[in-house]
């Protein structure tokens, strides 16, 4: 059964909020030295990437609403399939710098979808 765009968007927003919360309550040093934190952030990025990939498959709207959709899905693929090439500092940077604007885009899209 296919999930609706609004349900998928809520899942992505929840995952992005989780990343934002982790980044806001920890330092980069703590992130780099704590496997549980890295695993949590990576898991949430996997969810976001899966959601955006699914939404992209539903139609052209996804790329109009999410600026870096292809890059986010690419990060998901790298996390899932290239664990040995992950640059933890890069993931931290993406979480810190790109999650706030992504959240704004996802929330805006959800508001339009409802």
Buried (B, 14 or more C-beta within 10 A) or exposed (E): EEBEBEEBBBBBBBBBBBBBEBBEEBEBEEBBEEEEBBEBBBBBBBBBBBBBBBBBEEEEBBBEBBEBBBBBBEBBEBBEEEEEEBEBEEBBEBBBEBBEEBBEBBBEBBEEBE
